[in-house]
């Protein structure tokens, strides 16, 4: 049951990005004006950071401008993503699995 909960929690940012794409197609694309590569890479590797960045660019302050609070949210998203990626390795080292 614990593994299922972890899989659901890890997958939620990706589900949110997919739902955002279906409901408000341009929301993420407007945040990443230069190319479509960054949202795709964000979906694969840093989904929480991608969500935080898209929210910060579209909903905080003027459209297309990042506020200092937006940078803070994006940094928190990055910390969450990096914590999710690194937690499995620390857990295996703690248990003695190599």
C-alpha positions in Angstrom: 0.0 0.0 0.0 2.9 2.3 0.8 4.3 1.9 -2.7 1.0 2.7 -4.3 0.7 5.9 -2.3 4.2 7.0 -3.3 3.5 6.2 -7.0 0.3 8.3 -6.8 2.1 11.2 -5.1 4.9 11.1 -7.6 2.5 11.0 -10.6 0.2 13.8 -9.4 2.2 16.7 -10.9 2.3 14.9 -14.3 -1.5 14.3 -14.1 -2.0 18.0 -13.2 0.1 19.0 -16.3 -1.9 16.7 -18.6 -5.2 18.0 -17.2 -3.9 21.6 -17.6 -3.0 20.8 -21.2 -6.4 19.4 -21.9 -8.4 22.2 -20.2 -6.2 25.3 -20.8 -4.0 24.3 -23.7 -2.0 27.5 -23.9 -1.3 27.9 -20.2 2.0 26.1 -20.1 3.0 27.1 -23.6 2.6 30.8 -22.7 5.0 30.4 -19.8 7.7 28.8 -22.1 7.5 31.1 -25.1 10.8 30.1 -26.7 10.2 26.5 -27.5 8.2 23.4 -26.7 11.2 21.4 -25.6 11.2 22.9 -22.1 7.7 21.9 -21.1 8.3 18.4 -22.4 11.5 18.0 -20.5 9.8 19.5 -17.5 7.0 17.0 -17.8 9.5 14.1 -17.8 12.0 15.3 -15.2 10.8 18.2 -13.1 7.0 18.3 -13.2 6.5 20.2 -10.0 9.0 22.9 -11.1 7.2 23.2 -14.4 3.8 23.6 -12.8 5.2 26.3 -10.4 7.0 28.1 -13.2 3.8 28.1 -15.4 1.7 29.3 -12.5 4.2 32.1 -11.6 4.5 33.3 -15.2 0.7 33.3 -15.9 -1.0 34.1 -12.6 1.3 36.2 -10.5 2.1 39.8 -11.4 1.9 41.0 -15.0 1.5 38.5 -17.8 4.9 37.1 -18.9 6.8 38.6 -16.0 8.2 36.7 -13.0 7.8 38.1 -9.5 10.1 37.4 -6.6 7.4 35.3 -5.1 7.2 33.4 -8.4 10.9 32.6 -8.2 10.3 31.4 -4.6 7.5 29.1 -5.7 9.7 27.8 -8.6 12.6 27.1 -6.2 10.3 25.2 -3.8 9.0 23.2 -6.8 12.6 22.4 -7.7 13.4 21.3 -4.2 10.4 19.0 -4.2 11.4 17.5 -7.5 15.0 17.0 -6.5 13.9 15.5 -3.2 11.6 13.0 -5.0 14.4 12.0 -7.4 17.0 11.6 -4.7 14.9 10.0 -2.0 15.1 6.5 -3.5 18.9 6.4 -3.5 19.2 7.6 0.0 16.6 5.0 1.1 18.5 2.2 -0.6 21.8 3.3 1.0 20.1 3.5 4.4 18.8 -0.1 4.0 22.1 -1.3 2.8 21.0 -2.2 -0.7 23.7 -1.7 -3.3 
